Amino acid sequence: MPSTDQRLARLTELLELTDEQAKQMKPIIEEQSKQQQELFENASGDRETMRAEMMKLMEETDKQYAEVLTEEQMNTYREMRQQRMRQGRPPPPQGGR
């Protein structure tokens, strides 16, 4: 899984983040990554529960992203995520190690 810095670099490139936006996004990505890792570690094997928890985490992260990104950037991010989900791939980087 890509590191937080790798994920931030990718979002910076894809969304053309300003330096200030990148500074604001980094702690969001770090926290999301931490929560995602905890979900994986505590998974009980129930895929539906895990999926529901991941969707909840994604919604919370989106709310935080929306406070930093412009409307245009947020729309681009959502489009990228939807495209990846249609292809059966995970959403674009939000956090991680």
PyMOL CGO cylinders between C-alpha atoms (Angstrom):
from pymol import cmd
from pymol.cgo import CYLINDER

trace = [
    CYLINDER, 0.00, 0.00, 0.00, 1.39, 3.45, -0.86, 0.3, 1, 1, 1, 1, 1, 1,
    CYLINDER, 1.39, 3.45, -0.86, 2.69, 5.59, 1.97, 0.3, 1, 1, 1, 1, 1, 1,
    CYLINDER, 2.69, 5.59, 1.97, 0.94, 8.74, 3.12, 0.3, 1, 1, 1, 1, 1, 1,
    CYLINDER, 0.94, 8.74, 3.12, 3.51, 10.84, 1.27, 0.3, 1, 1, 1, 1, 1, 1,
    CYLINDER, 3.51, 10.84, 1.27, 3.03, 8.84, -1.92, 0.3, 1, 1, 1, 1, 1, 1,
    CYLINDER, 3.03, 8.84, -1.92, -0.74, 9.22, -1.69, 0.3, 1, 1, 1, 1, 1, 1,
    CYLINDER, -0.74, 9.22, -1.69, -0.42, 12.93, -1.01, 0.3, 1, 1, 1, 1, 1, 1,
    CYLINDER, -0.42, 12.93, -1.01, 1.94, 13.33, -3.97, 0.3, 1, 1, 1, 1, 1, 1,
    CYLINDER, 1.94, 13.33, -3.97, -0.52, 11.57, -6.23, 0.3, 1, 1, 1, 1, 1, 1,
    CYLINDER, -0.52, 11.57, -6.23, -3.46, 13.68, -5.07, 0.3, 1, 1, 1, 1, 1, 1,
    CYLINDER, -3.46, 13.68, -5.07, -1.32, 16.81, -5.40, 0.3, 1, 1, 1, 1, 1, 1,
    CYLINDER, -1.32, 16.81, -5.40, -0.57, 15.92, -8.99, 0.3, 1, 1, 1, 1, 1, 1,
    CYLINDER, -0.57, 15.92, -8.99, -4.05, 14.75, -9.99, 0.3, 1, 1, 1, 1, 1, 1,
    CYLINDER, -4.05, 14.75, -9.99, -5.95, 17.56, -8.27, 0.3, 1, 1, 1, 1, 1, 1,
    CYLINDER, -5.95, 17.56, -8.27, -3.28, 20.25, -8.71, 0.3, 1, 1, 1, 1, 1, 1,
    CYLINDER, -3.28, 20.25, -8.71, -3.23, 21.01, -4.99, 0.3, 1, 1, 1, 1, 1, 1,
    CYLINDER, -3.23, 21.01, -4.99, -1.65, 24.21, -3.78, 0.3, 1, 1, 1, 1, 1, 1,
    CYLINDER, -1.65, 24.21, -3.78, 1.09, 23.97, -1.16, 0.3, 1, 1, 1, 1, 1, 1,
    CYLINDER, 1.09, 23.97, -1.16, -1.40, 25.12, 1.47, 0.3, 1, 1, 1, 1, 1, 1,
    CYLINDER, -1.40, 25.12, 1.47, -3.97, 22.52, 0.43, 0.3, 1, 1, 1, 1, 1, 1,
    CYLINDER, -3.97, 22.52, 0.43, -1.31, 19.79, 0.54, 0.3, 1, 1, 1, 1, 1, 1,
    CYLINDER, -1.31, 19.79, 0.54, -0.38, 20.84, 4.09, 0.3, 1, 1, 1, 1, 1, 1,
    CYLINDER, -0.38, 20.84, 4.09, -4.05, 20.64, 5.10, 0.3, 1, 1, 1, 1, 1, 1,
    CYLINDER, -4.05, 20.64, 5.10, -4.60, 17.29, 3.37, 0.3, 1, 1, 1, 1, 1, 1,
    CYLINDER, -4.60, 17.29, 3.37, -1.66, 15.45, 4.95, 0.3, 1, 1, 1, 1, 1, 1,
    CYLINDER, -1.66, 15.45, 4.95, -3.14, 15.05, 8.46, 0.3, 1, 1, 1, 1, 1, 1,
    CYLINDER, -3.14, 15.05, 8.46, -6.48, 14.00, 6.95, 0.3, 1, 1, 1, 1, 1, 1,
    CYLINDER, -6.48, 14.00, 6.95, -4.76, 11.31, 4.90, 0.3, 1, 1, 1, 1, 1, 1,
    CYLINDER, -4.76, 11.31, 4.90, -2.71, 10.19, 7.91, 0.3, 1, 1, 1, 1, 1, 1,
    CYLINDER, -2.71, 10.19, 7.91, -5.79, 9.84, 10.12, 0.3, 1, 1, 1, 1, 1, 1,
    CYLINDER, -5.79, 9.84, 10.12, -7.76, 8.04, 7.43, 0.3, 1, 1, 1, 1, 1, 1,
    CYLINDER, -7.76, 8.04, 7.43, -4.86, 5.66, 6.95, 0.3, 1, 1, 1, 1, 1, 1,
    CYLINDER, -4.86, 5.66, 6.95, -4.68, 4.95, 10.67, 0.3, 1, 1, 1, 1, 1, 1,
    CYLINDER, -4.68, 4.95, 10.67, -8.41, 4.24, 10.85, 0.3, 1, 1, 1, 1, 1, 1,
    CYLINDER, -8.41, 4.24, 10.85, -8.29, 2.07, 7.73, 0.3, 1, 1, 1, 1, 1, 1,
    CYLINDER, -8.29, 2.07, 7.73, -5.42, 0.03, 9.18, 0.3, 1, 1, 1, 1, 1, 1,
    CYLINDER, -5.42, 0.03, 9.18, -7.37, -0.45, 12.42, 0.3, 1, 1, 1, 1, 1, 1,
    CYLINDER, -7.37, -0.45, 12.42, -10.37, -1.69, 10.44, 0.3, 1, 1, 1, 1, 1, 1,
    CYLINDER, -10.37, -1.69, 10.44, -8.21, -4.25, 8.64, 0.3, 1, 1, 1, 1, 1, 1,
    CYLINDER, -8.21, -4.25, 8.64, -6.56, -5.39, 11.86, 0.3, 1, 1, 1, 1, 1, 1,
    CYLINDER, -6.56, -5.39, 11.86, -9.88, -5.76, 13.68, 0.3, 1, 1, 1, 1, 1, 1,
    CYLINDER, -9.88, -5.76, 13.68, -11.77, -7.36, 10.80, 0.3, 1, 1, 1, 1, 1, 1,
    CYLINDER, -11.77, -7.36, 10.80, -13.79, -10.30, 12.02, 0.3, 1, 1, 1, 1, 1, 1,
    CYLINDER, -13.79, -10.30, 12.02, -14.15, -11.85, 8.58, 0.3, 1, 1, 1, 1, 1, 1,
    CYLINDER, -14.15, -11.85, 8.58, -17.58, -10.33, 8.03, 0.3, 1, 1, 1, 1, 1, 1,
    CYLINDER, -17.58, -10.33, 8.03, -17.17, -8.74, 4.61, 0.3, 1, 1, 1, 1, 1, 1,
    CYLINDER, -17.17, -8.74, 4.61, -20.46, -6.82, 4.75, 0.3, 1, 1, 1, 1, 1, 1,
    CYLINDER, -20.46, -6.82, 4.75, -19.60, -5.22, 8.07, 0.3, 1, 1, 1, 1, 1, 1,
    CYLINDER, -19.60, -5.22, 8.07, -16.12, -4.38, 6.82, 0.3, 1, 1, 1, 1, 1, 1,
    CYLINDER, -16.12, -4.38, 6.82, -17.55, -2.88, 3.63, 0.3, 1, 1, 1, 1, 1, 1,
    CYLINDER, -17.55, -2.88, 3.63, -20.03, -0.77, 5.60, 0.3, 1, 1, 1, 1, 1, 1,
    CYLINDER, -20.03, -0.77, 5.60, -17.27, 0.50, 7.90, 0.3, 1, 1, 1, 1, 1, 1,
    CYLINDER, -17.27, 0.50, 7.90, -15.04, 1.34, 4.93, 0.3, 1, 1, 1, 1, 1, 1,
    CYLINDER, -15.04, 1.34, 4.93, -17.88, 3.24, 3.24, 0.3, 1, 1, 1, 1, 1, 1,
    CYLINDER, -17.88, 3.24, 3.24, -18.49, 5.18, 6.45, 0.3, 1, 1, 1, 1, 1, 1,
    CYLINDER, -18.49, 5.18, 6.45, -14.79, 6.03, 6.68, 0.3, 1, 1, 1, 1, 1, 1,
    CYLINDER, -14.79, 6.03, 6.68, -14.76, 7.13, 3.04, 0.3, 1, 1, 1, 1, 1, 1,
    CYLINDER, -14.76, 7.13, 3.04, -17.76, 9.43, 3.62, 0.3, 1, 1, 1, 1, 1, 1,
    CYLINDER, -17.76, 9.43, 3.62, -16.09, 10.99, 6.67, 0.3, 1, 1, 1, 1, 1, 1,
    CYLINDER, -16.09, 10.99, 6.67, -12.88, 11.51, 4.73, 0.3, 1, 1, 1, 1, 1, 1,
    CYLINDER, -12.88, 11.51, 4.73, -14.81, 13.08, 1.85, 0.3, 1, 1, 1, 1, 1, 1,
    CYLINDER, -14.81, 13.08, 1.85, -16.34, 15.61, 4.24, 0.3, 1, 1, 1, 1, 1, 1,
    CYLINDER, -16.34, 15.61, 4.24, -12.87, 16.58, 5.43, 0.3, 1, 1, 1, 1, 1, 1,
    CYLINDER, -12.87, 16.58, 5.43, -11.55, 16.77, 1.87, 0.3, 1, 1, 1, 1, 1, 1,
    CYLINDER, -11.55, 16.77, 1.87, -14.46, 19.03, 0.92, 0.3, 1, 1, 1, 1, 1, 1,
    CYLINDER, -14.46, 19.03, 0.92, -13.34, 21.53, 3.56, 0.3, 1, 1, 1, 1, 1, 1,
    CYLINDER, -13.34, 21.53, 3.56, -9.93, 21.81, 1.86, 0.3, 1, 1, 1, 1, 1, 1,
    CYLINDER, -9.93, 21.81, 1.86, -10.59, 21.28, -1.84, 0.3, 1, 1, 1, 1, 1, 1,
    CYLINDER, -10.59, 21.28, -1.84, -12.34, 23.58, -4.25, 0.3, 1, 1, 1, 1, 1, 1,
    CYLINDER, -12.34, 23.58, -4.25, -15.65, 22.39, -5.67, 0.3, 1, 1, 1, 1, 1, 1,
    CYLINDER, -15.65, 22.39, -5.67, -13.93, 21.61, -8.98, 0.3, 1, 1, 1, 1, 1, 1,
    CYLINDER, -13.93, 21.61, -8.98, -11.19, 19.59, -7.27, 0.3, 1, 1, 1, 1, 1, 1,
    CYLINDER, -11.19, 19.59, -7.27, -13.75, 17.70, -5.21, 0.3, 1, 1, 1, 1, 1, 1,
    CYLINDER, -13.75, 17.70, -5.21, -15.75, 16.86, -8.32, 0.3, 1, 1, 1, 1, 1, 1,
    CYLINDER, -15.75, 16.86, -8.32, -12.58, 15.61, -10.02, 0.3, 1, 1, 1, 1, 1, 1,
    CYLINDER, -12.58, 15.61, -10.02, -11.74, 13.49, -6.97, 0.3, 1, 1, 1, 1, 1, 1,
    CYLINDER, -11.74, 13.49, -6.97, -15.23, 11.96, -6.87, 0.3, 1, 1, 1, 1, 1, 1,
    CYLINDER, -15.23, 11.96, -6.87, -15.07, 11.17, -10.59, 0.3, 1, 1, 1, 1, 1, 1,
    CYLINDER, -15.07, 11.17, -10.59, -11.70, 9.45, -10.16, 0.3, 1, 1, 1, 1, 1, 1,
    CYLINDER, -11.70, 9.45, -10.16, -13.02, 7.43, -7.25, 0.3, 1, 1, 1, 1, 1, 1,
    CYLINDER, -13.02, 7.43, -7.25, -16.16, 6.38, -9.13, 0.3, 1, 1, 1, 1, 1, 1,
    CYLINDER, -16.16, 6.38, -9.13, -14.13, 5.33, -12.15, 0.3, 1, 1, 1, 1, 1, 1,
    CYLINDER, -14.13, 5.33, -12.15, -11.83, 3.20, -10.00, 0.3, 1, 1, 1, 1, 1, 1,
    CYLINDER, -11.83, 3.20, -10.00, -14.79, 1.61, -8.22, 0.3, 1, 1, 1, 1, 1, 1,
    CYLINDER, -14.79, 1.61, -8.22, -16.43, 0.74, -11.55, 0.3, 1, 1, 1, 1, 1, 1,
    CYLINDER, -16.43, 0.74, -11.55, -13.19, -0.95, -12.57, 0.3, 1, 1, 1, 1, 1, 1,
    CYLINDER, -13.19, -0.95, -12.57, -13.25, -2.99, -9.38, 0.3, 1, 1, 1, 1, 1, 1,
    CYLINDER, -13.25, -2.99, -9.38, -10.24, -1.20, -7.95, 0.3, 1, 1, 1, 1, 1, 1,
    CYLINDER, -10.24, -1.20, -7.95, -10.00, 0.57, -4.62, 0.3, 1, 1, 1, 1, 1, 1,
    CYLINDER, -10.00, 0.57, -4.62, -10.70, 4.30, -4.47, 0.3, 1, 1, 1, 1, 1, 1,
    CYLINDER, -10.70, 4.30, -4.47, -7.80, 6.64, -5.16, 0.3, 1, 1, 1, 1, 1, 1,
    CYLINDER, -7.80, 6.64, -5.16, -5.41, 7.26, -2.32, 0.3, 1, 1, 1, 1, 1, 1,
    CYLINDER, -5.41, 7.26, -2.32, -6.81, 8.84, 0.78, 0.3, 1, 1, 1, 1, 1, 1,
    CYLINDER, -6.81, 8.84, 0.78, -4.22, 7.75, 3.30, 0.3, 1, 1, 1, 1, 1, 1,
    CYLINDER, -4.22, 7.75, 3.30, -2.00, 4.87, 4.10, 0.3, 1, 1, 1, 1, 1, 1,
    CYLINDER, -2.00, 4.87, 4.10, 1.40, 3.46, 4.70, 0.3, 1, 1, 1, 1, 1, 1,
]
cmd.load_cgo(trace, "trace")
